Amino acid sequence: MSPNTIASPLFLGLDLSTQQLKAVLIKEDATIVHETAVHFDNDLGEKYKIEKGVYHGPGEGEVTSPVAMWLDAIDLLFARMREGGVSFKDIYAISGAGQQHGSRRICSQTLDSSKSLTEQLSLEATHSTEEDCARLEAEIGGAQALADLSGSRAYERFTGSQISKIRRLQPEVYKATSRIGLVSSFIASVSDASGMNLTNIITGEWDDKLLNICGGSELRPKLGPEPAVGGVNLGKVSDWWVKRWGNVSSPPFTGDNPATVMSLSSPGDAVLSLGTSTTFLFSIPGSDTHPKRFTSSHLLSHPTSSQGHLAMLCYKNGALARENVRNQYADSHWTKRPQRGCSGYMSLYFPLPEIIPPGVQGEYSFSYNLDDPSQAPKRVEDTPSEIHCRAILESQFLSIRSRIAAILPANAPRLRRLVISGGSSTNPIIRQIAADIFDMNVYVSTTKEAAGMGGALLAKYSWWKVKNPNGTFEEMTGGEAVGTTRVAEPSQEKASVYDRLVPVYTACEDAVVSAN
């Protein structure tokens, strides 16, 4: 389809998350013209008997998504769009995002447009186990070796270990599987391959050693061609889709985290998500010096640049930990009373076993003397009750701050803006503390469905690239994120104090790790 075929083209972004399938439809100027969603529990829960979009079990900690439910959701979502007056003939391209690490297996056949997807495809999504992660790390040479190669150490939800589990426990199912992919490639069939532990993070290509460990020599054909970078036009969608909904083109999809970055930020920005978990993401431009890889962070493929990357820090103890401290020590309200640095105390809070640092759990408090760096922080049992609310914010943000410089290449420019999202991002106290600790202006976005908007922008990028084959995503957007508003500015006096507190935090964290 020529970009000149449609007078006013529309671009559709889809976000397949754990609990719902969302659609964001935008015009060329990124104005949203339609939004709709299918909530799995509300719309399909009676049929699939799910809880928060998933089945739990049979094994401890196992979570499975019924993929037939996703197929029903696609049919229902597009029916609702049609009922809402969307003109499918005006949609030029579809892209989107999916859960970052979940996988699905397909036994495929020719599709009949008179039947629904659920009637024709046999699929299953699954998650992995600790045994397969341990084997993967052992055979590749350890957790750091795996992070150096693939961008991350082994995690139970990553696709490589998921494949290993199915191959080990259900060899007949593995043999019958014709195609394996990420949730992000579920709708488009093609995506990048971040978060799989199966690719070389520098080249972006499948790594044969990782493939053989996880799935044997037969895995490569099940995965299909090499992962694709955003902006590549994959051609029109399948005949089933054309006959049922219309003729559109489709670039590759990506994970929900990269899509969020493309929606909320521009080069030099970072995204801090303050949801149930806490995540911090930022782009790393292509360079002759490759970013360092760590077992405590993730390096992901960039969704629009074959040379660039995204770095991600993910913490399990996010909003729930903050709210527990707030409710216990401040009658459910944040307080400004403690001075920055919490009057010589540093407290770290891990009600759940943490990801960064791995496995740590409990509450730990220290006293320190900022005027005498030679004195190591001292572990204390009791701290003033009024310090806790600020202390949990400072310790969470300082943990992130302490890791940024180590990940960025030496010649990389300094991060310039911080875009925050999630429930806690509405709090002015949290906004200001974030501005001071990260020493960046803080912004919020008017975009509520960031991953879906990111998908829509990636769809637009494939259309824009037809006329600008050598252009970049940043040139298309003008280097600015869509709809951001500045809500806090750093105080240079306070920022300088936090500069000095970074090594204090690191010393406290090291002491906590040593104690576990």
N, C-alpha and C positions, 0 to 999 in steps of 0.2 A: 504494500500500500504506500503510495506516495504521500509525503507530508503535505502536499498541496491538494490532496483529494478532499479533505475536510476543511471547510471554511473556518470554523471555530472549534478546533479539536479539544476533546476532553481526555483526561488522563486518570486512570483508576488505580488506587492503591489498596491492597488487601493486607490485613494483618490477622494471621491465624495464631492466636494465643491459646493458653491453656483453657480459658473459660469462655472465649467467644471468638467469632469470626467477624471482623469489622471491615467496612468499605468506606473509603474517602475518595470522592470524585472532585477533581479540580480543573479549572480553566488554565489557559496558557500563563496568566499572571499569578497563578497559584491560589486564586480565590476558590474557596470550597463551595461547590454548588449542590452537593448532596452527601449525606452521611447516613449510614444505616448499619445495623449489627444483628447477628443472631447469637443470643446468649444460650449456651449449651444447656445449663440447668433449667432455665425458664422455658425455653422453646423446645428442647429435645430431651429433657430430663426424664419425663414419664416413659418414653420409649426405651432409653438406654440405661436408666437406673444408676446414674452417675452422681458423684458428689464433687462439686467444684470442677466439673469438666472431666473427671478421671475416675478410673477404678483403682481401688487399693488392694494390693496382694496379687497372688496368693502368698508370696514370700514377704518377709519383714522388710519394710521400706520400699517395696516394689510399687510403682505407679504406672498404669497403662491407660492410654487414650484410645477409645474405640474409634477407629478411623472411618468406619461406616458412618459414624455421626458427623464427621467432617464433610463427607460427601453430601449427606442430607442438608448440612448447613450451607453448602455452596448453592444447591438448588433453591433453598429457601431464601438465601440472601439475594440472589438475582431475581427471584420472583418478587421480592419486596421492592427492589430497585425499579422493576418494571411497573409495579403498582404505584410507585412514587413518582412516575412520570419521566424516568430517565430514558433518554434516547440513545439506545445502544449503538446506533449507526454513527453517532458523533464521537464515540470513544475510540481514540487512535491506538492506545497501548495500555496494557495492564502490567503492573509489577507489584511487588509487595514484600512481606516479611513473614517469618514464622518463628516458633520457639527455637532458640539458638542451637540446642544440642540434640533434641529428640530426633529419632529416625523412624522411617516407615519402610515396610517391605511390600512389594507388589508382585502378584502373579497376574500379568496383563493379558488382554485380548482386544480384538477390534471392537470399537465402541459403536453402539446403535443409538442414534440421536433421538429415537422415539422412546428410549428407556432412560431412567435416572442412572446416575453414577453408582448409587448404592446397589442396584440390581446387577451390575456388570463387573465390579472389581472386588477382588479379595485382598484385603490389606490388614496390616496390624502395626501399631506403633508400640515400642517397648523401651524399657530403660535397663541399665546394666548393673553389674555387681562388683563387689570389691575384689573378688578372686581374679577376674579378667583384667582389672586395672593393674594389679600386682604383677601379673604375668607379662603384660605389655611393657611395663617399666623395667622389669628384670631382663627381658630379652633384648631391649634396645640399649641397655647400659645404665639405667637409673632414671630417676625423675627429672634431673637437670638435663640429661641427654635427650630425653623426650621433649622437654620444653624447648631446648635449642633447635630441635628438628621441626617440631610441629607447631610450636607457639605456646603450648600448655603442657603441664604434667598430666597424667591420666586422671580423669574424673569419672565417677560411676555413670553419669548421664551422657558422656561423650559417645559418639557413634561407633568408634573403633572397638571399644570394649563391649558395646551392645551387640555388635556383629559377632564378636568372639563368643559371647554367651550363647547366642542362638546356634552358632555352629557347633559349640561344645555339647549343648544339652538337647538340641533338636536338629540333628543333622539332616533328617528327611525334609524338614521345613526349609532349612537353608538351601538344600539342593534344589527344591522346587521354586525357590525365589528367583524371579527374573530380573528385578531391579531393586536397588537399595538407595535411599537418599535421605536427606535432611527433611525436617518438617518444612523448612523454607523452600524446598524444591517440590513440595507435595502438589501444589497447584500448577506450577510452571514446568515441572519435571527437570528444570535446570536451575542451579544456583551456584553461589560460591561454596566453599567447603570448610569455612572456619568452624572451629569447635568440634572437629571429628577425630583428631589425633591420627589422621590418615594422609595428610599432605605435607609437603615441604613448605614451611611458612614463607620462605624467601622466594622460591620459584613459583609457588602457587599451584604446583602440579602434584599428582598422586605420587606417593613415595612407595616403591615396590617392597622395601623391607617392612614398612608398617602394614602394608596390605597383606603380605604373606603371614605376618604374626597374627593378625586379626581374622583373616578370612581365607588364607591359602591362595593358591594360584588362580582359583576360579572367582575371586572377589572382583578383580578389575572389570571384567565384562558386566558384572552386576551393578557396578557404580556408573558405567557409561563413560562418556568422553571426559576430557580434562575439565576441571571447574572453570566457569565462565566469569568474566569481569563485567560489571554493570556498564550499560550503554550499548552493549552489543545487541543488535536486533536479531532475535532468533527466528524471525519469520512469523507467519500467521499462526493462530492457535489451531487446535485440531478440528477436523471436520465436524466432530460431535458438537463442539462449542459453536462453530460457525452456524450450523443448522439450527441450533437451539437458541443462541443469543446474539450472534452477529460476528462479523469478520474484524478482528483486531490483531495487532502485533503484540509480541511479548518479549521484553528483555529478561535477563535472569532475575530471580528473586534473591533476597539476602536474609540474614538473621534479624531478629527484632532489635538487637542492640545496635548493629551498624545502621539499620534503617532509622532508628531514633537519632543517631548522630547526624545523618544526612538531613534530617528534618529540623533539628534544634540548633545546630551549630554551623559555623563556617571555619575555614582554616585559622588555626591559632586559638580556637575556643576549646573548652572542655565541658563535658556534660556530667553533672552530679545528680543522680537519681536518688531521692530520699524516700523510698517506698519501704515495704516490709523488709526487704534487704537494701543494702546501700551499694550502688555501683558508681564507678567513675570511669569515664571514657574520653579519649582524646585521639585526634588524628596525628599521625607521624608522616610527614611528606617523604617521598622517595629520596634516597641519599646513597652515596657510595659507602657510607658507614651504616651498617645494619643496626637496628635497635637491639638492645640487650634483651635476653629472654630470662625469665625467672620462674621458679616453681610456684610462686605466690601470685602470679599475675597471668594474664592471657595476652598473646599477640594474635590479632585477627587480620585476615585479608581485608583490604580496603574495597568497598563495594563499587567504586568507580575508577580506581587507579591500580594498575598492575604492579606499580613500584611502591606505592604507599601502604601503610598499615594502620590499624587501630589498636590502641592499647586499652585493656580493661582490667580494673580492679573490682572484685566482687566480695562483699562481706555479708555473712548470714545475719549478723546482729545489726539490724537497722532500726526501723521505726518502732518495733515492739520493744527493743531494749531501751530506746530513748523514752518511750511513753511509760515504761515500768518505773524508770528512775524519776521521771517527772511526777508521776502519780504518788510515788512513795515519799518523796522529799519536798514537794512543792504544791501539795493539794491540787494536783492535776493542772497546774499552770506554770509556765516557764517563768523564771525570775532573772533579773539583771544584777542581783546583789553582788555576787562574787566579782572580784577584779579579774582581768585577763590573767591567765596563769593560775587562777584559783588560789591565790594567796599562798603560793609555795607548795601546793598539793597537785598531784597528778593521779587520776584514777582511771582504770581500764575496766570495761564491763563486757563480759561474755556470758550471758545467760544460756546461750546455745553454743555447742561446739563450733568454733569459728573456722572460717576458711583462711583468713589472713589475720594473725599467724595460724597455721593449720592445727586443728584439734584442741586449741586452748579453750578452757571453760572456767568460769568463776569471776569474782570481783577482786581487784587488786588495787591497793592504794600506796602511794609513795610520797615522801616529802623531799624537797630539793632546795638548793640555794642557787638561784640564778646568777648571783654575783660572784660565785666561786665555782666555775665549771670543773675544777679538779675534784670536787666532791661528788661522788656517785649518788644518785637518788637512793633513799633509804626506805625499805618496806615498813609501813605502819599499819596498825590494825584499825585505828579509829581516825576518822576525818570529820571536820565540822559538817553538819547536815546541809548547810546552805551551799556547799561547794558542788554538790553532786550534779545538779541540773546543768551547770555550765561545764563541769568536768567531762561528762559523757560526750557533749558536743565537741569539746576541744580534742579529746582523745581520738574520737572517730575521724575527725578531719585531719588531725596531725598524722595519723597513720597513713592516710592518703598522701598528704603533703611530703612525708618522708620518703616516698617511693617514686615520685614523679621524675625527679632529676636523674635517678638511676636508670630509668627506662628510656628517656629521651636521648638520642645521639648527642654528642658533645657540640656539634655545630647546628643543632636544631634551634629555631627561635623560641623565645620564652612564650608560654601560654599567656594570652592577653585578656580573655573574657571567660567567665564561668556562667553557664546556663544551668539553672537548677529546676528540677521537676519532682513530682511526687507529692504526697500529702503534706509533708513537713515544709515544703517550699513556700507555703503561704505565710509562714510565721516570720515576722520582721526581726525577731531576736536571732533566729537561726540564720536568716539571710545575712545579717550584719556580721555575725561571728564567722560565717563562711568567707565573706569579703575580706575580713581582717587576716584570717589564717592563710588563705590562698593568695592574698595580696592582689586581688583581681576585682574588677567591677562585676557585680552579680546581676544576671538577667533572668527573667522568666518569659516563657513563651505563651502566646495565646492559643497555640495548637494543643488541644487536649488529647488527640489521637496521634501521637508523634510517630509511631511505627507505620501506621497507615498513610500518614502524610509523606513520610520518607519514601514509601513504596510508590506513591503517586508522582513524586518528584523524579524517582528513577525511571518511571514510565515516560514522563515528559522528556527526560534526558535522552532516551532512545530516539524519540521523534526529533529533538534538537540536533542530535548527532548526524542525522541524515543530511542536513544542510550545513553542518559544521563538523566534518569528520575528524578534524584534528583538535577540536575544542574540548575543554575540560568542564567538569560539573560546576566548578567555581566560576568559570566564565559565563556559564548559563545563568547562574543565580546572582551574578554580580559580586560574589564573595561575601554575601550577607545572608544570615539565616532569616527564615520567614517569621515575621510577627513577634519580635522579641522586645521587651521593655526593661530598662535598667531599674533595679529596685534597691541597690545598695552599692556604696563606694567604700573602698578600704581607707582606714585611717593609717597614715604612714607611721605614726608613733606606735600604734598597736601592732601593725604588721612587723615592725622591727623587733618587737618583743617576741612575737611568734617565730621569727627567724631563729632566735636564740633558743626557743623551746623545742625545735625539731630534734636536736641531738638528745635533749632530756627525754622526750618521748621514746626515742629509739632505745636509750639505755633502759627505760622502764619496761618496754616490750621485751627486750632481750632477757631481762630478769624474770619476766613472766614465763617465757618460753623455757628457760633453764629450770624453772620450778615445776614444770609439767613433765 
